[in-house]
Amino acid sequence: MINIKVNGIRLFETTSSSEIISNAVKNRLSLIAINTKKIMVLSDELKEFINENIGYIDGAGPLLLARILGMKNSKRITGCEMWLEIVEQFKSSKSFYFIGGTEDCINETINKLKDEFVNIEIKNYRNGFFSEKDYENITQDVVRKKPDIIFVAMGSPKQEKFIFELSKSHRATYMGLGGSFDVYTGLVDRAPKLFISIHLEWFYRLLKEPKKRIKDLKILVRFLLNLPKIIFTSRKFKN
């Protein structure tokens, strides 16, 4: 399998979500969505953590790089769709733990999941706002209940840091979901299909939330300005 290392982050040539889901669950690896922001701002420690797990393309920037660097069959895999594929595939054979969103959001998420996936085994769940003391309690609860798959929807890089730390205490398949619970429950509208199909979902979010997303736009500009250097220093491998 072809893979590249871009600005310190390894990306695999992925043509479907099924291949990375199978690998992640079988080997208890974390699934980390890679977009332009993560390429540009994540710490070396978190990049190394991603490289030990599965960094998949979930952004127009990484997809552009992958194709420029020879991974022409690569496709963008959207995390807000793939996590539900995981639930559907393993609802009767694996246990789940959900962390993220507001209290209302996580409650609506769990209720909807129980309606749609009758046999799902949910070990526990909680919102994504907590103190250091809460973190200790969550860690103890996860270690005690031993879920197979843990979804963390807290936004980046907060969720990646949380997954990195929690995985030291309990090995499982982790997946960062950003705002996927909000989309799933209908609290936030996803971009129209046109924006998704032309890889401009980020632009739709910018139009909807300009004040919140302006920092992401600055990161994108920095990415584009540094694109020649990033391409030149990227490395291509074959497993």
C-alpha positions as CSV (number, residue, x, y, z in Angstrom):
1,M,0.0,0.0,0.0
2,I,1.4,3.4,-1.0
3,N,1.7,6.0,1.7
4,I,3.3,9.5,2.0
5,K,4.6,11.5,4.8
6,V,3.5,15.2,4.6
7,N,4.9,17.7,7.0
8,G,5.6,14.8,9.4
9,I,2.2,13.1,9.1
10,R,1.8,9.8,7.3
11,L,-1.1,9.4,5.0
12,F,-2.2,6.2,3.3
13,E,-3.7,5.9,-0.2
14,T,-7.3,5.2,0.7
15,T,-9.9,4.3,-1.9
16,S,-12.7,3.2,0.5
17,S,-13.6,3.5,4.1
18,S,-14.1,-0.2,4.5
19,E,-10.3,-1.0,4.3
20,I,-9.3,1.4,7.0
21,I,-12.3,0.5,9.3
22,S,-11.3,-3.2,9.1
23,N,-7.6,-2.4,9.8
24,A,-8.5,-0.1,12.7
25,V,-10.9,-2.4,14.5
26,K,-8.9,-5.5,14.0
27,N,-5.7,-4.0,15.3
28,R,-7.3,-1.5,17.8
29,L,-5.8,1.5,16.1
30,S,-7.0,5.1,16.3
31,L,-8.6,6.8,13.3
32,I,-7.5,10.4,12.9
33,A,-9.0,12.6,10.1
34,I,-6.3,14.7,8.4
35,N,-7.1,18.1,7.1
36,T,-5.0,21.2,6.3
37,K,-5.2,22.5,9.8
38,K,-3.7,19.3,11.3
39,I,-0.9,19.2,8.8
40,M,0.0,22.8,9.7
41,V,-0.5,23.0,13.5
42,L,-0.3,19.6,15.3
43,S,2.7,19.1,17.6
44,D,5.4,16.6,16.7
45,E,4.2,14.4,19.5
46,L,0.7,14.2,18.1
47,K,2.0,13.6,14.6
48,E,4.0,10.7,15.8
49,F,0.9,9.3,17.5
50,I,-1.0,9.6,14.2
51,N,1.8,7.8,12.4
52,E,1.5,4.9,14.8
53,N,-2.2,4.7,14.0
54,I,-4.2,5.6,10.9
55,G,-4.3,9.1,9.5
56,Y,-6.9,9.2,6.7
57,I,-7.7,12.0,4.2
58,D,-10.6,14.1,5.3
59,G,-9.8,17.4,3.7
60,A,-9.3,19.1,0.3
61,G,-5.7,20.1,1.1
62,P,-4.4,16.6,2.0
63,L,-6.3,15.1,-1.0
64,L,-4.6,17.6,-3.3
65,L,-1.2,16.7,-1.9
66,A,-1.9,13.0,-2.2
67,R,-2.8,13.3,-5.9
68,I,0.2,15.6,-6.7
69,L,2.5,13.1,-5.0
70,G,1.3,10.1,-7.0
71,M,-1.6,8.7,-5.0
72,K,-4.0,9.3,-7.8
73,N,-6.6,6.8,-6.6
74,S,-7.0,8.5,-3.2
75,K,-10.4,9.6,-2.1
76,R,-11.6,11.8,0.7
77,I,-13.1,9.8,3.5
78,T,-15.5,11.9,5.6
79,G,-15.5,11.1,9.3
80,C,-19.0,12.3,9.9
81,E,-20.2,9.4,7.6
82,M,-17.6,6.8,8.5
83,W,-18.3,6.6,12.2
84,L,-21.9,5.6,11.4
85,E,-20.5,2.9,9.1
86,I,-18.5,1.6,12.1
87,V,-21.6,1.5,14.3
88,E,-23.6,-0.3,11.6
89,Q,-20.9,-2.9,11.0
90,F,-20.1,-3.6,14.7
91,K,-23.3,-2.8,16.5
92,S,-23.8,-6.4,17.5
93,S,-20.3,-7.5,18.1
94,K,-18.4,-4.6,19.7
95,S,-19.1,-2.2,22.6
96,F,-19.1,1.6,22.3
97,Y,-18.3,4.7,24.4
98,F,-19.2,8.2,23.4
99,I,-17.6,11.5,24.5
100,G,-18.3,14.9,23.1
101,G,-20.8,17.7,22.4
102,T,-22.9,19.6,24.8
103,E,-25.1,17.7,27.4
104,D,-28.2,18.1,25.2
105,C,-26.3,17.0,22.1
106,I,-24.8,13.9,23.6
107,N,-28.2,12.9,25.1
108,E,-29.9,13.3,21.7
109,T,-27.1,11.4,20.0
110,I,-27.4,8.4,22.3
111,N,-31.2,8.4,22.0
112,K,-31.1,8.4,18.3
113,L,-28.4,5.7,18.2
114,K,-30.6,3.5,20.4
115,D,-33.5,4.0,18.1
116,E,-31.6,3.3,14.9
117,F,-29.3,0.5,16.1
118,V,-31.4,-1.6,18.5
119,N,-28.7,-4.0,19.5
120,I,-26.0,-1.5,20.1
121,E,-24.0,-1.9,23.4
122,I,-23.2,1.5,24.8
123,K,-20.8,1.2,27.8
124,N,-21.3,4.9,28.7
125,Y,-21.3,8.4,27.4
126,R,-20.8,12.0,28.5
127,N,-20.5,15.5,27.2
128,G,-17.2,17.0,25.9
129,F,-16.8,19.7,28.6
130,F,-14.9,18.6,31.7
131,S,-12.2,19.5,34.2
132,E,-8.9,17.7,34.9
133,K,-10.7,15.9,37.8
134,D,-13.4,14.8,35.3
135,Y,-10.7,13.5,33.0
136,E,-9.4,11.2,35.8
137,N,-12.9,9.9,36.4
138,I,-13.5,9.3,32.7
139,T,-10.2,7.4,32.4
140,Q,-11.1,5.2,35.4
141,D,-14.6,4.6,33.9
142,V,-13.2,3.6,30.5
143,V,-10.6,1.3,32.0
144,R,-13.2,-0.4,34.1
145,K,-15.8,-0.8,31.3
146,K,-13.3,-1.7,28.6
147,P,-15.2,-0.5,25.5
148,D,-14.0,-1.7,22.1
149,I,-14.6,1.5,20.2
150,I,-14.5,5.0,21.6
151,F,-15.8,8.1,19.7
152,V,-14.5,11.5,20.8
153,A,-16.2,14.6,19.4
154,M,-14.4,17.6,20.9
155,G,-12.8,19.5,18.0
156,S,-9.2,19.6,17.0
157,P,-6.5,19.5,18.4
158,K,-8.3,18.9,21.7
159,Q,-9.8,15.6,20.7
160,E,-6.5,14.3,19.4
161,K,-4.7,15.2,22.6
162,F,-7.5,13.5,24.6
163,I,-7.3,10.3,22.5
164,F,-3.5,10.3,22.8
165,E,-3.7,10.5,26.6
166,L,-6.6,8.1,27.1
167,S,-5.1,5.5,24.8
168,K,-2.2,5.1,27.2
169,S,-4.6,3.7,29.8
170,H,-6.9,1.7,27.6
171,R,-6.2,0.3,24.2
172,A,-9.2,0.5,21.8
173,T,-10.2,1.8,18.4
174,Y,-10.6,5.5,18.9
175,M,-12.0,8.0,16.4
176,G,-12.1,11.8,16.6
177,L,-15.3,13.2,15.2
178,G,-15.2,17.0,15.6
179,G,-18.8,18.3,15.3
180,S,-20.3,15.0,13.9
181,F,-22.7,14.6,16.8
182,D,-24.2,18.0,16.1
183,V,-24.7,17.0,12.5
184,Y,-26.1,13.6,13.3
185,T,-28.7,15.1,15.7
186,G,-29.6,17.9,13.3
187,L,-28.4,20.6,15.6
188,V,-26.0,21.8,12.9
189,D,-26.7,21.5,9.1
190,R,-24.0,19.8,7.0
191,A,-22.9,21.5,3.8
192,P,-25.1,20.9,0.7
193,K,-24.1,18.0,-1.5
194,L,-22.7,20.4,-4.1
195,F,-20.1,21.8,-1.7
196,I,-19.2,18.3,-0.5
197,S,-18.8,16.9,-4.0
198,I,-16.3,19.6,-5.0
199,H,-14.4,19.4,-1.7
200,L,-15.5,22.9,-0.5
201,E,-17.3,21.8,2.7
202,W,-14.8,23.9,4.6
203,F,-15.8,27.0,2.6
204,Y,-19.5,26.4,3.4
205,R,-18.6,26.3,7.1
206,L,-16.6,29.5,6.7
207,L,-19.6,31.2,5.1
208,K,-21.9,30.0,7.9
209,E,-19.6,30.8,10.8
210,P,-17.1,33.5,9.6
211,K,-15.9,34.6,13.1
212,K,-15.4,31.1,14.3
213,R,-13.7,29.9,11.1
214,I,-11.4,32.8,10.3
215,K,-8.4,31.2,12.0
216,D,-8.9,28.2,9.8
217,L,-8.8,30.4,6.7
218,K,-5.5,31.9,7.9
219,I,-4.1,28.4,8.3
220,L,-5.3,27.5,4.8
221,V,-3.5,30.6,3.4
222,R,-0.3,29.6,5.2
223,F,-0.7,26.1,3.8
224,L,-1.0,27.4,0.2
225,L,2.0,29.7,0.6
226,N,4.1,26.8,1.9
227,L,2.7,24.2,-0.6
228,P,5.9,24.1,-2.8
229,K,8.0,23.5,0.3
230,I,5.6,20.9,1.7
231,I,5.6,19.0,-1.6
232,F,9.4,19.1,-1.9
233,T,9.9,17.7,1.6
234,S,7.2,15.1,1.4
235,R,8.2,11.4,1.1
236,K,6.6,8.6,-0.7
237,F,6.7,4.9,0.5
238,K,5.4,1.5,-0.4
239,N,4.6,-1.0,2.4
